[in-house]
Amino acid sequence: MADSVKHHRQYRSAKRAAAAAETRARIREAAATLFAGQGYVATRMKEVAALAGVGERTLYDAFPTKAALFGHTLGIAIAGDEEPVSIPERPETLAIRAEPDPGVAIGRAVLQTAELLERAGDLIMVSVEAAGADPDMRAAADAGAQATHGMRLQLTTALHERGALRPGLDAGTAADVFYALASPHMHQLLRRHRGWTPEQYRTWVQRVLTAELLGGPR
């Protein structure tokens, strides 16, 4: 009898957790749509609740402020899941830094970046555009930029230590080049403004970045 009650409670608990996860997913989808479509400042929490099909109290219970909602939505878009592991420490990123072939390492880094920007590029640009009007967005944009450059520097440092960077190029400058070429701003210009396909964008970034960092024909 005790086992039956225990299993029933576990089932109800799992069911509640699944329902809560589904609600969060609906809220994230609604928030991403509104933030990307009309900007951070113009988006109202009640609009998110309505689009997600949840009550405002449910929304505020999950995300007490708009900044918290945006931060969660952006964080999940960047990571691609809810695992509490940062992008620089994920196995795929560690594998890129450990890749012995410099050209392959850059290609895999560009692919990872392109996939991330397809998921989160529009939201990253929302935080950049809102930074001048909102201190929370300024902090988020600055932290994101610093973390991104730090990840680029980890890779270029690994390439430099292997003697793979073209002559005269140091790890810091190489990281700056990667940071600029694969920035969300460049992605926004080419993918959204100029209508490049994901493959066009990825191929161009990889070709130019390989030439800039490793040398050789462009």
C-alpha positions as CSV (number, residue, x, y, z in Angstrom):
1,M,0.0,0.0,0.0
2,A,2.8,2.4,0.9
3,D,4.6,1.7,-2.3
4,S,1.4,2.4,-4.3
5,V,0.9,5.8,-2.6
6,K,4.6,6.6,-3.2
7,H,4.4,5.8,-6.9
8,H,1.2,7.7,-7.2
9,R,2.8,10.8,-5.6
10,Q,5.8,10.4,-7.9
11,Y,3.5,10.2,-10.9
12,R,1.6,13.3,-9.9
13,S,4.9,15.1,-9.2
14,A,6.3,14.2,-12.6
15,K,3.0,15.2,-14.3
16,R,3.2,18.6,-12.6
17,A,6.8,19.1,-13.6
18,A,6.0,18.2,-17.2
19,A,3.0,20.7,-17.2
20,A,5.2,23.4,-15.7
21,A,7.9,22.8,-18.4
22,E,5.3,23.0,-21.1
23,T,4.0,26.2,-19.7
24,R,7.5,27.7,-19.6
25,A,8.0,26.7,-23.2
26,R,4.8,28.4,-24.3
27,I,5.8,31.5,-22.3
28,R,9.3,31.5,-23.9
29,E,7.9,31.1,-27.4
30,A,5.5,34.0,-26.9
31,A,8.1,36.2,-25.3
32,A,10.6,35.5,-28.1
33,T,8.0,36.4,-30.7
34,L,7.1,39.6,-29.1
35,F,10.6,40.8,-28.0
36,A,12.0,40.1,-31.5
37,G,8.9,41.6,-33.3
38,Q,8.5,44.8,-31.3
39,G,11.5,45.2,-29.1
40,Y,12.1,45.0,-25.4
41,V,10.7,48.3,-24.2
42,A,7.5,48.1,-26.2
43,T,6.7,44.5,-25.1
44,R,4.3,44.2,-22.1
45,M,4.0,41.3,-19.8
46,K,0.3,41.1,-20.3
47,E,0.9,40.7,-24.0
48,V,3.2,37.8,-23.3
49,A,0.6,36.2,-21.0
50,A,-2.1,36.5,-23.6
51,L,-0.1,35.1,-26.5
52,A,1.1,32.2,-24.3
53,G,-2.4,31.5,-23.2
54,V,-1.6,31.8,-19.5
55,G,-2.9,34.1,-16.7
56,E,-0.8,37.1,-15.7
57,R,-0.4,35.7,-12.2
58,T,1.0,32.5,-13.7
59,L,3.5,34.5,-15.7
60,Y,4.6,36.7,-12.8
61,D,4.9,33.6,-10.6
62,A,7.4,32.2,-13.0
63,F,9.1,35.4,-14.0
64,P,8.7,38.3,-11.5
65,T,10.0,40.9,-13.9
66,K,10.3,41.5,-17.6
67,A,14.1,41.5,-17.3
68,A,13.9,38.0,-15.7
69,L,11.7,36.8,-18.5
70,F,13.9,38.2,-21.2
71,G,17.1,36.8,-19.6
72,H,15.5,33.3,-19.3
73,T,14.2,33.4,-22.9
74,L,17.6,34.6,-24.3
75,G,19.6,32.1,-22.2
76,I,17.6,29.1,-23.4
77,A,17.8,30.4,-27.0
78,I,21.5,30.7,-26.7
79,A,22.0,27.3,-25.1
80,G,19.3,25.5,-27.1
81,D,18.1,23.7,-23.9
82,E,17.7,24.1,-20.2
83,E,20.9,22.3,-19.1
84,P,22.8,24.5,-16.6
85,V,26.1,24.4,-18.5
86,S,27.5,27.5,-20.2
87,I,28.4,27.3,-23.9
88,P,32.2,27.6,-23.3
89,E,32.1,24.6,-21.0
90,R,29.9,22.3,-23.1
91,P,31.5,19.2,-24.5
92,E,31.2,20.3,-28.1
93,T,33.0,23.6,-27.3
94,L,35.8,21.7,-25.5
95,A,36.1,19.4,-28.4
96,I,36.5,22.3,-30.8
97,R,39.4,23.7,-28.7
98,A,41.0,20.3,-28.6
99,E,40.6,19.6,-32.3
100,P,44.2,19.2,-33.7
101,D,43.3,20.3,-37.3
102,P,43.1,24.2,-37.2
103,G,40.9,24.4,-40.3
104,V,38.5,21.8,-38.9
105,A,38.4,23.6,-35.5
106,I,37.5,26.9,-37.2
107,G,34.8,25.2,-39.3
108,R,33.2,23.6,-36.3
109,A,33.4,26.8,-34.3
110,V,31.7,28.7,-37.2
111,L,29.0,26.0,-37.4
112,Q,28.3,26.2,-33.7
113,T,28.1,30.0,-33.9
114,A,25.8,29.9,-36.9
115,E,23.4,27.5,-35.2
116,L,23.5,29.6,-32.1
117,L,22.7,32.9,-34.0
118,E,19.9,31.2,-35.9
119,R,18.3,30.4,-32.5
120,A,19.2,33.5,-30.6
121,G,20.6,36.2,-32.9
122,D,17.4,38.2,-33.1
123,L,17.1,38.3,-29.3
124,I,20.7,39.2,-28.8
125,M,20.2,42.2,-31.1
126,V,17.1,43.2,-29.0
127,S,19.3,43.4,-26.0
128,V,21.9,45.4,-27.9
129,E,19.3,47.8,-29.2
130,A,17.7,48.3,-25.8
131,A,21.0,48.8,-24.0
132,G,20.8,52.5,-24.3
133,A,17.4,52.8,-22.7
134,D,17.5,50.1,-20.0
135,P,20.2,49.3,-17.5
136,D,19.3,45.6,-17.3
137,M,19.7,45.3,-21.1
138,R,23.0,47.2,-20.9
139,A,24.3,44.7,-18.3
140,A,23.0,41.7,-20.3
141,A,24.5,43.0,-23.6
142,D,27.9,43.8,-22.0
143,A,28.0,40.4,-20.2
144,G,27.1,38.6,-23.4
145,A,29.7,40.4,-25.4
146,Q,32.4,39.8,-22.9
147,A,31.6,36.1,-22.6
148,T,31.5,35.7,-26.4
149,H,34.9,37.4,-26.8
150,G,36.3,35.2,-24.0
151,M,35.2,32.1,-25.9
152,R,36.8,33.3,-29.1
153,L,40.1,34.0,-27.2
154,Q,40.1,30.5,-25.7
155,L,40.1,29.1,-29.2
156,T,42.6,31.5,-30.8
157,T,44.9,31.0,-27.8
158,A,44.8,27.2,-28.4
159,L,45.5,27.8,-32.1
160,H,48.4,30.2,-31.2
161,E,49.9,27.7,-28.8
162,R,50.0,25.1,-31.7
163,G,51.6,27.6,-34.0
164,A,48.6,27.5,-36.3
165,L,47.9,31.3,-36.6
166,R,49.3,33.1,-39.6
167,P,52.7,34.8,-39.0
168,G,52.4,38.1,-37.1
169,L,49.0,37.4,-35.7
170,D,48.6,37.2,-32.0
171,A,45.8,35.4,-30.1
172,G,44.2,38.6,-28.9
173,T,43.9,40.2,-32.4
174,A,42.7,36.8,-33.8
175,A,40.0,36.7,-31.2
176,D,39.0,40.3,-32.1
177,V,38.7,39.2,-35.8
178,F,36.6,36.2,-35.0
179,Y,34.5,38.3,-32.6
180,A,33.7,40.9,-35.3
181,L,33.2,38.5,-38.3
182,A,30.9,36.2,-36.4
183,S,29.1,38.9,-34.4
184,P,25.3,39.0,-34.1
185,H,25.4,42.3,-35.9
186,M,27.0,40.8,-39.0
187,H,24.6,37.9,-38.8
188,Q,21.7,40.3,-38.7
189,L,23.0,42.3,-41.7
190,L,23.5,39.3,-43.9
191,R,20.8,36.9,-42.9
192,R,18.0,39.4,-42.1
193,H,18.7,42.5,-44.1
194,R,20.3,41.0,-47.1
195,G,18.5,37.7,-47.2
196,W,21.5,35.4,-47.3
197,T,20.7,31.7,-46.7
198,P,22.2,30.0,-43.6
199,E,24.6,28.1,-45.9
200,Q,25.7,31.3,-47.6
201,Y,26.4,33.0,-44.3
202,R,28.2,30.0,-42.8
203,T,30.3,29.4,-45.8
204,W,31.4,33.0,-46.1
205,V,32.3,33.4,-42.4
206,Q,34.3,30.2,-42.5
207,R,36.2,31.1,-45.7
208,V,37.1,34.6,-44.6
209,L,37.9,33.6,-41.0
210,T,40.1,30.8,-42.1
211,A,42.0,33.1,-44.4
212,E,42.3,35.8,-41.7
213,L,43.5,33.5,-38.9
214,L,45.4,30.8,-40.7
215,G,46.5,32.6,-43.9
216,G,46.2,31.2,-47.4
217,P,44.0,32.0,-50.4
218,R,40.6,33.7,-49.8
